[in-house]
Amino acid sequence: MSTSWATDEEQISEQALHYDIRRGPHSVGSHVRDAAAYVCWAFGRAYYQRDMESVLEQFAPHLLTVACYDREVNCRRAAAAAFQENVGRQGKYPHGIDIVNTADYFALSSRVNSYLNVAVCIAQYDGYLYPFVDELLHSKICHWEKGLRELAANALAALLGKLFFALYKCDYVLSTDKQKQIAGIVPAIEKARLYRGKGGEIMRSAVSRFIECISTAHVHLPEKVKRSLLDTLNENLRHPNSQIQNAAVEALKCFVPAYLVNTGDKSVDDFLSKYLEQLRDPNVAARRGSALAISILPLKFLAKRWNVVLPKLCSACMIEDNPEDRDAEARVNAVKCLISVCETLTGTEENSEALNDYSIDNRGDVGSWVREAAMDALKRCTFILCKKDSMGNSSRSRKVESASEQLTSDIVENNQMHTFFDENLATGLVGGIGKQAVEKMDKIREMAAKVLQRILYNKTVFVPFIPYREKLEEIIPDKNLEWGVPTVSYPRFVQLLQLSCYNKSVISGLVISVGGLQDSLRKASLAALLDYLQASNTAIHSEHKSREFILSEDLIWVLQQYKRYDRVIIPTLKTIEILFSKNLFFNMEDQTRVFCACVLESLTVELKASKDFSKLYAGIAILGYIASLSDSINIRKASAEQVYLVLLQNGSLVAEDKLEKALEIISETCWEGDAEEAKRLRLQLCNFAGLETAQFLKNIYPMSKSGEKRSSTADEHASYSSLVGSAGF
């Protein structure tokens, strides 16, 4: 084999081993690299060792570079196989057998393992470190794929010892000139306007990471550079890209204690005030970033202004008044920030308003993100308060020595209280989280159950003052159950309805599932509720009432509490309709009349001018069920009012020349008066609408236990439901 031919072959093969051309969002070249590895494999089999000795010495670093750092697993394995073939047939490779054993077929299957483990092992042998570093610096650190760039950076760190961190840990002090050069990198990047263009976002994240590194290594920075880097981080905190914001927060977490903690009080106040002002910034990205920034501030920044910080954070957790300003991510960050600040201050009060965040946008129930963060925050803050209480008064009687103790003393003095956590907080905590445990989202129900488990069974901090704790421990055992499965969670949590301090919160969540749209969830929650109602009536309440009686009171409370709030009212009406269809609430003696009267009163408000089909349908169905009871609950007037509304909203149901007369009859007739007169006018209305009397009545309403008398009453009033039923509701 001639030398010139070998040289040409060598050059072509080396170029082919590294061939990689980007085409849009991907690259081409893996087939070329795979083929080049096969060519190198064939060299070992085709030529004598004396002819290939110098060539293969040049190929070895290239083959192992591909074997360790190629993006594609087939190329890594092909290069390793070529190296192995040449070691076996040509021999004389230093440490060849050891390298073959390290870079085997299975070890190279994982890209991470290849970069961080296999390559590091091979680099310890002579002749491979510099080619590996060169490949990472010139090909992989600037690769088009972000994941590969990050992996290459970690690989360089593994090969070179993480530079700043390694030097810092070894107590190596950089020279003044080197520190000046390092301090000038970020200003130089900004002067060159490298934040612009496609790579701008990548550069912003990289700059934040760089600031984090030099802060950790405590590189000396001039005051001007400190201010410049802080401005850079603040700009990144306002960026709409969450990854850039998170990188800036991580950098700020190191930058603040390294360069700002020892500054004057005025600087601290100005620094904190800026972030507090941005909590209400029209720019939602600024609100998100400022909450993240406040969450990592040390005690010195928070202790003297806790009474300003906490109210502003509580306010930021609430749904914004202007719908155009609403942003779920900003509220999530505010909730997380609030609990982080509470933990830093070691003894402040949590706000549970975020548990009522049910905001919806084009991404769905974004409020669930806030509720999820709120449950975690409530749990953590409960432990803070209880831990603080467990310290007793002894810490307050001692001389106040730290900022944290001073803060605790201030809170106690200002609020004139001896305990941070009491029965009211415990009741609200369990009730609020219990409500989440019976709603429609599997993930939220599972988290709520696990949060309650941790509160009840925490071995480090005991949470006192929880009403009916023993019963709660029966309902929520200290076991790993599949709480997200409806058939597991609902039969247990529905038992909370028998506990007087939690029942109203729980029923306001349960109706969302029972009256919801998801069929499987509705069946599971309804089955659990019916089983609960049919079980023996254990009187835990102060008064001996049946479970059915108590449920009726709770449903009335929900109708009144959530008046004209359709997210709750519509499923509540559907729940009542379903329970009526199961013959519930008909045999509660005087409570039946009270319940029906309250439901009618609510329907008068809810159905007035409503155009929601599901709401009207459920409401009118309930009217029909109530009509089947007795004259003592007069339904004729309420039904006539609903017919009037239907005709106003859809005049085509009655001929135009008869519409005015129909409306006049409905509005001027005394429907509570003579029954025969009401029947006559009802027939006239049916004729106007082209209906046959009672054509939709058959088999709609259940036969009551009182027999024929109650059935005849149903027939007497059924034509009103017939009329509105024919109207399409």
GIFENMO-V278413 format. One record per residue. N is the residue number from 1. RES is the residue in one small letter. D_CENTER is the distance of its C-alpha to the mean C-alpha in Angstrom with 2 decimals. Layout:
# GIFENMO-V278413
n=N res=RES d_center=D_CENTER
n=N res=RES d_center=D_CENTER
This chain:
# GIFENMO-V278413
n=1 res=m d_center=67.15
n=2 res=s d_center=67.94
n=3 res=t d_center=66.13
n=4 res=s d_center=65.31
n=5 res=w d_center=63.82
n=6 res=a d_center=61.71
n=7 res=t d_center=60.50
n=8 res=d d_center=59.45
n=9 res=e d_center=57.75
n=10 res=e d_center=55.94
n=11 res=q d_center=54.67
n=12 res=i d_center=53.46
n=13 res=s d_center=51.70
n=14 res=e d_center=49.99
n=15 res=q d_center=48.76
n=16 res=a d_center=47.56
n=17 res=l d_center=45.62
n=18 res=h d_center=43.43
n=19 res=y d_center=43.40
n=20 res=d d_center=39.99
n=21 res=i d_center=39.76
n=22 res=r d_center=36.61
n=23 res=r d_center=36.47
n=24 res=g d_center=33.58
n=25 res=p d_center=30.17
n=26 res=h d_center=32.01
n=27 res=s d_center=35.29
n=28 res=v d_center=38.53
n=29 res=g d_center=40.82
n=30 res=s d_center=39.56
n=31 res=h d_center=42.48
n=32 res=v d_center=44.89
n=33 res=r d_center=43.64
n=34 res=d d_center=43.82
n=35 res=a d_center=47.34
n=36 res=a d_center=48.37
n=37 res=a d_center=47.37
n=38 res=y d_center=49.52
n=39 res=v d_center=52.40
n=40 res=c d_center=52.16
n=41 res=w d_center=52.13
n=42 res=a d_center=55.25
n=43 res=f d_center=57.00
n=44 res=g d_center=57.07
n=45 res=r d_center=58.79
n=46 res=a d_center=61.12
n=47 res=y d_center=62.90
n=48 res=y d_center=64.80
n=49 res=q d_center=63.34
n=50 res=r d_center=66.04
n=51 res=d d_center=65.05
n=52 res=m d_center=61.30
n=53 res=e d_center=61.24
n=54 res=s d_center=60.56
n=55 res=v d_center=58.24
n=56 res=l d_center=56.00
n=57 res=e d_center=55.80
n=58 res=q d_center=54.20
n=59 res=f d_center=51.91
n=60 res=a d_center=50.45
n=61 res=p d_center=48.02
n=62 res=h d_center=46.86
n=63 res=l d_center=46.31
n=64 res=l d_center=44.34
n=65 res=t d_center=42.27
n=66 res=v d_center=41.27
n=67 res=a d_center=40.82
n=68 res=c d_center=38.32
n=69 res=y d_center=36.54
n=70 res=d d_center=36.70
n=71 res=r d_center=33.48
n=72 res=e d_center=34.69
n=73 res=v d_center=35.31
n=74 res=n d_center=38.51
n=75 res=c d_center=39.96
n=76 res=r d_center=39.21
n=77 res=r d_center=40.90
n=78 res=a d_center=43.78
n=79 res=a d_center=44.54
n=80 res=a d_center=44.49
n=81 res=a d_center=46.80
n=82 res=a d_center=49.16
n=83 res=f d_center=49.33
n=84 res=q d_center=50.00
n=85 res=e d_center=52.75
n=86 res=n d_center=54.47
n=87 res=v d_center=54.34
n=88 res=g d_center=55.84
n=89 res=r d_center=58.57
n=90 res=q d_center=59.34
n=91 res=g d_center=58.68
n=92 res=k d_center=59.16
n=93 res=y d_center=55.51
n=94 res=p d_center=54.85
n=95 res=h d_center=52.35
n=96 res=g d_center=51.93
n=97 res=i d_center=51.56
n=98 res=d d_center=48.99
n=99 res=i d_center=46.90
n=100 res=v d_center=47.21
n=101 res=n d_center=45.98
n=102 res=t d_center=42.98
n=103 res=a d_center=41.98
n=104 res=d d_center=42.25
n=105 res=y d_center=40.72
n=106 res=f d_center=37.79
n=107 res=a d_center=37.02
n=108 res=l d_center=36.54
n=109 res=s d_center=34.14
n=110 res=s d_center=31.11
n=111 res=r d_center=30.90
n=112 res=v d_center=29.27
n=113 res=n d_center=32.06
n=114 res=s d_center=34.67
n=115 res=y d_center=33.64
n=116 res=l d_center=33.01
n=117 res=n d_center=35.42
n=118 res=v d_center=38.14
n=119 res=a d_center=38.86
n=120 res=v d_center=39.07
n=121 res=c d_center=41.56
n=122 res=i d_center=43.69
n=123 res=a d_center=43.65
n=124 res=q d_center=45.61
n=125 res=y d_center=48.63
n=126 res=d d_center=50.99
n=127 res=g d_center=50.54
n=128 res=y d_center=46.86
n=129 res=l d_center=44.90
n=130 res=y d_center=45.91
n=131 res=p d_center=45.40
n=132 res=f d_center=41.89
n=133 res=v d_center=41.04
n=134 res=d d_center=42.68
n=135 res=e d_center=40.64
n=136 res=l d_center=37.33
n=137 res=l d_center=38.39
n=138 res=h d_center=39.97
n=139 res=s d_center=38.05
n=140 res=k d_center=34.66
n=141 res=i d_center=33.38
n=142 res=c d_center=33.65
n=143 res=h d_center=32.59
n=144 res=w d_center=30.83
n=145 res=e d_center=27.91
n=146 res=k d_center=25.37
n=147 res=g d_center=24.69
n=148 res=l d_center=28.44
n=149 res=r d_center=28.94
n=150 res=e d_center=26.52
n=151 res=l d_center=28.24
n=152 res=a d_center=31.59
n=153 res=a d_center=30.76
n=154 res=n d_center=29.94
n=155 res=a d_center=33.14
n=156 res=l d_center=35.15
n=157 res=a d_center=33.82
n=158 res=a d_center=34.90
n=159 res=l d_center=38.31
n=160 res=l d_center=38.93
n=161 res=g d_center=37.36
n=162 res=k d_center=34.48
n=163 res=l d_center=37.15
n=164 res=f d_center=36.02
n=165 res=f d_center=34.32
n=166 res=a d_center=37.25
n=167 res=l d_center=39.76
n=168 res=y d_center=38.03
n=169 res=k d_center=37.84
n=170 res=c d_center=41.48
n=171 res=d d_center=42.45
n=172 res=y d_center=43.75
n=173 res=v d_center=44.15
n=174 res=l d_center=44.05
n=175 res=s d_center=47.04
n=176 res=t d_center=46.97
n=177 res=d d_center=47.40
n=178 res=k d_center=44.50
n=179 res=q d_center=42.22
n=180 res=k d_center=43.38
n=181 res=q d_center=42.62
n=182 res=i d_center=39.11
n=183 res=a d_center=38.54
n=184 res=g d_center=39.74
n=185 res=i d_center=37.47
n=186 res=v d_center=34.57
n=187 res=p d_center=37.05
n=188 res=a d_center=38.88
n=189 res=i d_center=35.78
n=190 res=e d_center=35.09
n=191 res=k d_center=38.78
n=192 res=a d_center=38.77
n=193 res=r d_center=35.87
n=194 res=l d_center=33.93
n=195 res=y d_center=30.62
n=196 res=r d_center=31.94
n=197 res=g d_center=31.77
n=198 res=k d_center=29.63
n=199 res=g d_center=29.48
n=200 res=g d_center=28.50
n=201 res=e d_center=24.78
n=202 res=i d_center=25.75
n=203 res=m d_center=28.33
n=204 res=r d_center=26.01
n=205 res=s d_center=23.75
n=206 res=a d_center=27.00
n=207 res=v d_center=28.46
n=208 res=s d_center=25.58
n=209 res=r d_center=25.95
n=210 res=f d_center=29.70
n=211 res=i d_center=29.44
n=212 res=e d_center=27.34
n=213 res=c d_center=30.13
n=214 res=i d_center=33.03
n=215 res=s d_center=31.44
n=216 res=t d_center=31.10
n=217 res=a d_center=34.68
n=218 res=h d_center=35.87
n=219 res=v d_center=37.75
n=220 res=h d_center=40.02
n=221 res=l d_center=39.01
n=222 res=p d_center=41.24
n=223 res=e d_center=39.95
n=224 res=k d_center=39.88
n=225 res=v d_center=37.69
n=226 res=k d_center=35.30
n=227 res=r d_center=34.85
n=228 res=s d_center=34.49
n=229 res=l d_center=31.77
n=230 res=l d_center=29.88
n=231 res=d d_center=30.16
n=232 res=t d_center=28.87
n=233 res=l d_center=25.73
n=234 res=n d_center=25.23
n=235 res=e d_center=25.66
n=236 res=n d_center=23.07
n=237 res=l d_center=20.61
n=238 res=r d_center=21.20
n=239 res=h d_center=20.69
n=240 res=p d_center=18.13
n=241 res=n d_center=17.42
n=242 res=s d_center=14.44
n=243 res=q d_center=16.46
n=244 res=i d_center=19.39
n=245 res=q d_center=17.62
n=246 res=n d_center=16.37
n=247 res=a d_center=19.95
n=248 res=a d_center=21.42
n=249 res=v d_center=19.52
n=250 res=e d_center=20.75
n=251 res=a d_center=24.17
n=252 res=l d_center=24.19
n=253 res=k d_center=23.41
n=254 res=c d_center=26.73
n=255 res=f d_center=28.59
n=256 res=v d_center=28.47
n=257 res=p d_center=30.11
n=258 res=a d_center=32.47
n=259 res=y d_center=33.82
n=260 res=l d_center=32.79
n=261 res=v d_center=32.98
n=262 res=n d_center=36.76
n=263 res=t d_center=37.03
n=264 res=g d_center=38.44
n=265 res=d d_center=36.79
n=266 res=k d_center=37.09
n=267 res=s d_center=35.16
n=268 res=v d_center=32.37
n=269 res=d d_center=32.32
n=270 res=d d_center=32.35
n=271 res=f d_center=29.56
n=272 res=l d_center=27.26
n=273 res=s d_center=28.45
n=274 res=k d_center=27.46
n=275 res=y d_center=23.77
n=276 res=l d_center=23.88
n=277 res=e d_center=25.51
n=278 res=q d_center=22.88
n=279 res=l d_center=20.15
n=280 res=r d_center=21.76
n=281 res=d d_center=22.76
n=282 res=p d_center=22.96
n=283 res=n d_center=21.45
n=284 res=v d_center=17.63
n=285 res=a d_center=17.61
n=286 res=a d_center=19.88
n=287 res=r d_center=17.66
n=288 res=r d_center=14.70
n=289 res=g d_center=17.29
n=290 res=s d_center=19.22
n=291 res=a d_center=16.46
n=292 res=l d_center=15.81
n=293 res=a d_center=19.60
n=294 res=i d_center=20.27
n=295 res=s d_center=17.93
n=296 res=i d_center=20.33
n=297 res=l d_center=23.57
n=298 res=p d_center=26.13
n=299 res=l d_center=27.80
n=300 res=k d_center=30.74
n=301 res=f d_center=28.69
n=302 res=l d_center=27.06
n=303 res=a d_center=29.74
n=304 res=k d_center=32.17
n=305 res=r d_center=29.76
n=306 res=w d_center=27.22
n=307 res=n d_center=28.46
n=308 res=v d_center=27.50
n=309 res=v d_center=24.23
n=310 res=l d_center=22.58
n=311 res=p d_center=23.44
n=312 res=k d_center=22.26
n=313 res=l d_center=18.83
n=314 res=c d_center=18.69
n=315 res=s d_center=19.75
n=316 res=a d_center=17.13
n=317 res=c d_center=14.38
n=318 res=m d_center=16.02
n=319 res=i d_center=15.84
n=320 res=e d_center=18.47
n=321 res=d d_center=21.79
n=322 res=n d_center=22.44
n=323 res=p d_center=20.35
n=324 res=e d_center=21.07
n=325 res=d d_center=19.54
n=326 res=r d_center=16.13
n=327 res=d d_center=13.19
n=328 res=a d_center=9.54
n=329 res=e d_center=9.05
n=330 res=a d_center=12.12
n=331 res=r d_center=11.09
n=332 res=v d_center=8.00
n=333 res=n d_center=10.76
n=334 res=a d_center=13.23
n=335 res=v d_center=11.70
n=336 res=k d_center=11.45
n=337 res=c d_center=14.86
n=338 res=l d_center=16.29
n=339 res=i d_center=15.91
n=340 res=s d_center=17.17
n=341 res=v d_center=20.08
n=342 res=c d_center=20.74
n=343 res=e d_center=21.05
n=344 res=t d_center=23.29
n=345 res=l d_center=25.39
n=346 res=t d_center=25.51
n=347 res=g d_center=25.97
n=348 res=t d_center=24.33
n=349 res=e d_center=22.73
n=350 res=e d_center=19.09
n=351 res=n d_center=18.07
n=352 res=s d_center=16.16
n=353 res=e d_center=16.08
n=354 res=a d_center=12.33
n=355 res=l d_center=12.29
n=356 res=n d_center=14.09
n=357 res=d d_center=11.76
n=358 res=y d_center=12.00
n=359 res=s d_center=12.32
n=360 res=i d_center=12.85
n=361 res=d d_center=13.99
n=362 res=n d_center=15.24
n=363 res=r d_center=11.88
n=364 res=g d_center=11.42
n=365 res=d d_center=9.42
n=366 res=v d_center=7.44
n=367 res=g d_center=8.05
n=368 res=s d_center=5.78
n=369 res=w d_center=2.99
n=370 res=v d_center=6.39
n=371 res=r d_center=7.57
n=372 res=e d_center=5.59
n=373 res=a d_center=6.85
n=374 res=a d_center=9.94
n=375 res=m d_center=10.84
n=376 res=d d_center=10.97
n=377 res=a d_center=12.85
n=378 res=l d_center=15.15
n=379 res=k d_center=16.07
n=380 res=r d_center=16.95
n=381 res=c d_center=18.79
n=382 res=t d_center=20.65
n=383 res=f d_center=21.99
n=384 res=i d_center=23.06
n=385 res=l d_center=24.94
n=386 res=c d_center=26.54
n=387 res=k d_center=27.57
n=388 res=k d_center=29.13
n=389 res=d d_center=30.94
n=390 res=s d_center=32.24
n=391 res=m d_center=34.06
n=392 res=g d_center=36.26
n=393 res=n d_center=38.60
n=394 res=s d_center=40.20
n=395 res=s d_center=37.98
n=396 res=r d_center=38.76
n=397 res=s d_center=42.46
n=398 res=r d_center=42.59
n=399 res=k d_center=43.18
n=400 res=v d_center=40.04
n=401 res=e d_center=39.76
n=402 res=s d_center=36.29
n=403 res=a d_center=33.93
n=404 res=s d_center=31.45
n=405 res=e d_center=34.28
n=406 res=q d_center=35.47
n=407 res=l d_center=32.08
n=408 res=t d_center=32.08
n=409 res=s d_center=35.63
n=410 res=d d_center=34.80
n=411 res=i d_center=32.00
n=412 res=v d_center=34.32
n=413 res=e d_center=37.18
n=414 res=n d_center=35.31
n=415 res=n d_center=33.74
n=416 res=q d_center=36.75
n=417 res=m d_center=34.77
n=418 res=h d_center=35.40
n=419 res=t d_center=32.09
n=420 res=f d_center=28.52
n=421 res=f d_center=27.09
n=422 res=d d_center=28.94
n=423 res=e d_center=28.95
n=424 res=n d_center=27.42
n=425 res=l d_center=24.32
n=426 res=a d_center=24.26
n=427 res=t d_center=24.66
n=428 res=g d_center=21.95
n=429 res=l d_center=19.54
n=430 res=v d_center=20.35
n=431 res=g d_center=20.65
n=432 res=g d_center=17.33
n=433 res=i d_center=15.42
n=434 res=g d_center=17.97
n=435 res=k d_center=17.13
n=436 res=q d_center=13.54
n=437 res=a d_center=15.35
n=438 res=v d_center=17.39
n=439 res=e d_center=15.22
n=440 res=k d_center=14.62
n=441 res=m d_center=11.35
n=442 res=d d_center=12.38
n=443 res=k d_center=9.22
n=444 res=i d_center=8.87
n=445 res=r d_center=12.66
n=446 res=e d_center=12.89
n=447 res=m d_center=10.81
n=448 res=a d_center=12.86
n=449 res=a d_center=15.98
n=450 res=k d_center=15.57
n=451 res=v d_center=15.00
n=452 res=l d_center=18.15
n=453 res=q d_center=19.94
n=454 res=r d_center=19.49
n=455 res=i d_center=20.70
n=456 res=l d_center=23.66
n=457 res=y d_center=24.75
n=458 res=n d_center=24.06
n=459 res=k d_center=27.29
n=460 res=t d_center=27.19
n=461 res=v d_center=26.49
n=462 res=f d_center=27.76
n=463 res=v d_center=25.98
n=464 res=p d_center=28.91
n=465 res=f d_center=29.63
n=466 res=i d_center=27.36
n=467 res=p d_center=29.34
n=468 res=y d_center=30.31
n=469 res=r d_center=28.94
n=470 res=e d_center=31.20
n=471 res=k d_center=30.12
n=472 res=l d_center=26.42
n=473 res=e d_center=27.28
n=474 res=e d_center=29.03
n=475 res=i d_center=26.09
n=476 res=i d_center=23.52
n=477 res=p d_center=25.60
n=478 res=d d_center=24.95
n=479 res=k d_center=24.49
n=480 res=n d_center=22.07
n=481 res=l d_center=21.55
n=482 res=e d_center=19.42
n=483 res=w d_center=17.40
n=484 res=g d_center=15.29
n=485 res=v d_center=18.71
n=486 res=p d_center=19.83
n=487 res=t d_center=23.42
n=488 res=v d_center=22.56
n=489 res=s d_center=20.26
n=490 res=y d_center=21.96
n=491 res=p d_center=25.51
n=492 res=r d_center=24.53
n=493 res=f d_center=22.32
n=494 res=v d_center=24.71
n=495 res=q d_center=27.23
n=496 res=l d_center=25.60
n=497 res=l d_center=27.39
n=498 res=q d_center=30.62
n=499 res=l d_center=29.55
n=500 res=s d_center=30.63
n=501 res=c d_center=28.19
n=502 res=y d_center=25.02
n=503 res=n d_center=26.25
n=504 res=k d_center=25.49
n=505 res=s d_center=21.83
n=506 res=v d_center=21.48
n=507 res=i d_center=23.51
n=508 res=s d_center=21.49
n=509 res=g d_center=18.49
n=510 res=l d_center=20.82
n=511 res=v d_center=22.46
n=512 res=i d_center=19.29
n=513 res=s d_center=19.66
n=514 res=v d_center=23.48
n=515 res=g d_center=23.95
n=516 res=g d_center=21.18
n=517 res=l d_center=21.81
n=518 res=q d_center=20.63
n=519 res=d d_center=23.93
n=520 res=s d_center=23.09
n=521 res=l d_center=20.65
n=522 res=r d_center=23.32
n=523 res=k d_center=26.03
n=524 res=a d_center=24.39
n=525 res=s d_center=23.44
n=526 res=l d_center=26.85
n=527 res=a d_center=28.75
n=528 res=a d_center=27.26
n=529 res=l d_center=28.16
n=530 res=l d_center=31.65
n=531 res=d d_center=32.31
n=532 res=y d_center=31.40
n=533 res=l d_center=33.77
n=534 res=q d_center=36.54
n=535 res=a d_center=36.41
n=536 res=s d_center=38.86
n=537 res=n d_center=38.36
n=538 res=t d_center=37.70
n=539 res=a d_center=38.39
n=540 res=i d_center=36.01
n=541 res=h d_center=36.23
n=542 res=s d_center=39.06
n=543 res=e d_center=40.69
n=544 res=h d_center=41.47
n=545 res=k d_center=39.66
n=546 res=s d_center=38.67
n=547 res=r d_center=35.05
n=548 res=e d_center=35.70
n=549 res=f d_center=37.07
n=550 res=i d_center=34.11
n=551 res=l d_center=31.65
n=552 res=s d_center=33.69
n=553 res=e d_center=33.48
n=554 res=d d_center=29.72
n=555 res=l d_center=29.41
n=556 res=i d_center=31.77
n=557 res=w d_center=29.63
n=558 res=v d_center=26.55
n=559 res=l d_center=28.76
n=560 res=q d_center=30.01
n=561 res=q d_center=26.86
n=562 res=y d_center=24.89
n=563 res=k d_center=27.97
n=564 res=r d_center=27.44
n=565 res=y d_center=23.64
n=566 res=d d_center=23.42
n=567 res=r d_center=19.85
n=568 res=v d_center=21.31
n=569 res=i d_center=25.03
n=570 res=i d_center=25.23
n=571 res=p d_center=23.72
n=572 res=t d_center=25.80
n=573 res=l d_center=28.90
n=574 res=k d_center=28.21
n=575 res=t d_center=27.84
n=576 res=i d_center=31.16
n=577 res=e d_center=32.78
n=578 res=i d_center=31.83
n=579 res=l d_center=33.12
n=580 res=f d_center=36.28
n=581 res=s d_center=36.81
n=582 res=k d_center=36.76
n=583 res=n d_center=39.59
n=584 res=l d_center=37.59
n=585 res=f d_center=38.48
n=586 res=f d_center=42.04
n=587 res=n d_center=43.82
n=588 res=m d_center=42.68
n=589 res=e d_center=46.01
n=590 res=d d_center=45.67
n=591 res=q d_center=41.84
n=592 res=t d_center=41.82
n=593 res=r d_center=43.57
n=594 res=v d_center=41.33
n=595 res=f d_center=38.16
n=596 res=c d_center=39.48
n=597 res=a d_center=40.76
n=598 res=c d_center=37.41
n=599 res=v d_center=35.67
n=600 res=l d_center=38.37
n=601 res=e d_center=37.91
n=602 res=s d_center=34.21
n=603 res=l d_center=35.00
n=604 res=t d_center=37.50
n=605 res=v d_center=34.80
n=606 res=e d_center=32.01
n=607 res=l d_center=34.21
n=608 res=k d_center=36.24
n=609 res=a d_center=35.89
n=610 res=s d_center=32.77
n=611 res=k d_center=32.43
n=612 res=d d_center=29.49
n=613 res=f d_center=31.08
n=614 res=s d_center=28.90
n=615 res=k d_center=29.44
n=616 res=l d_center=33.15
n=617 res=y d_center=33.51
n=618 res=a d_center=32.01
n=619 res=g d_center=33.99
n=620 res=i d_center=37.24
n=621 res=a d_center=36.88
n=622 res=i d_center=36.52
n=623 res=l d_center=39.63
n=624 res=g d_center=41.47
n=625 res=y d_center=40.67
n=626 res=i d_center=41.72
n=627 res=a d_center=44.84
n=628 res=s d_center=45.90
n=629 res=l d_center=46.33
n=630 res=s d_center=49.35
n=631 res=d d_center=51.05
n=632 res=s d_center=49.99
n=633 res=i d_center=46.62
n=634 res=n d_center=47.85
n=635 res=i d_center=45.61
n=636 res=r d_center=48.08
n=637 res=k d_center=47.31
n=638 res=a d_center=43.53
n=639 res=s d_center=44.00
n=640 res=a d_center=46.44
n=641 res=e d_center=44.03
n=642 res=q d_center=41.40
n=643 res=v d_center=44.11
n=644 res=y d_center=45.09
n=645 res=l d_center=41.54
n=646 res=v d_center=41.39
n=647 res=l d_center=44.75
n=648 res=l d_center=43.80
n=649 res=q d_center=40.71
n=650 res=n d_center=42.56
n=651 res=g d_center=46.26
n=652 res=s d_center=47.10
n=653 res=l d_center=47.05
n=654 res=v d_center=50.47
n=655 res=a d_center=53.34
n=656 res=e d_center=53.57
n=657 res=d d_center=56.99
n=658 res=k d_center=55.80
n=659 res=l d_center=52.40
n=660 res=e d_center=53.90
n=661 res=k d_center=56.02
n=662 res=a d_center=53.10
n=663 res=l d_center=51.04
n=664 res=e d_center=54.13
n=665 res=i d_center=54.67
n=666 res=i d_center=51.10
n=667 res=s d_center=51.05
n=668 res=e d_center=54.60
n=669 res=t d_center=54.95
n=670 res=c d_center=54.72
n=671 res=w d_center=52.57
n=672 res=e d_center=52.87
n=673 res=g d_center=56.67
n=674 res=d d_center=59.09
n=675 res=a d_center=57.42
n=676 res=e d_center=60.19
n=677 res=e d_center=59.83
n=678 res=a d_center=56.07
n=679 res=k d_center=56.74
n=680 res=r d_center=59.24
n=681 res=l d_center=56.91
n=682 res=r d_center=54.08
n=683 res=l d_center=56.42
n=684 res=q d_center=57.22
n=685 res=l d_center=53.53
n=686 res=c d_center=53.15
n=687 res=n d_center=56.14
n=688 res=f d_center=54.72
n=689 res=a d_center=51.56
n=690 res=g d_center=53.67
n=691 res=l d_center=52.40
n=692 res=e d_center=54.32
n=693 res=t d_center=53.98
n=694 res=a d_center=51.45
n=695 res=q d_center=50.79
n=696 res=f d_center=47.12
n=697 res=l d_center=47.71
n=698 res=k d_center=48.69
n=699 res=n d_center=46.42
n=700 res=i d_center=43.54
n=701 res=y d_center=43.87
n=702 res=p d_center=44.37
n=703 res=m d_center=47.77
n=704 res=s d_center=47.63
n=705 res=k d_center=49.32
n=706 res=s d_center=51.99
n=707 res=g d_center=53.55
n=708 res=e d_center=55.41
n=709 res=k d_center=55.29
n=710 res=r d_center=51.50
n=711 res=s d_center=51.60
n=712 res=s d_center=54.14
n=713 res=t d_center=51.97
n=714 res=a d_center=49.18
n=715 res=d d_center=51.69
n=716 res=e d_center=52.86
n=717 res=h d_center=49.52
n=718 res=a d_center=48.06
n=719 res=s d_center=49.42
n=720 res=y d_center=46.95
n=721 res=s d_center=44.08
n=722 res=s d_center=46.21
n=723 res=l d_center=46.50
n=724 res=v d_center=42.86
n=725 res=g d_center=42.00
n=726 res=s d_center=44.32
n=727 res=a d_center=42.56
n=728 res=g d_center=39.57
n=729 res=f d_center=37.30
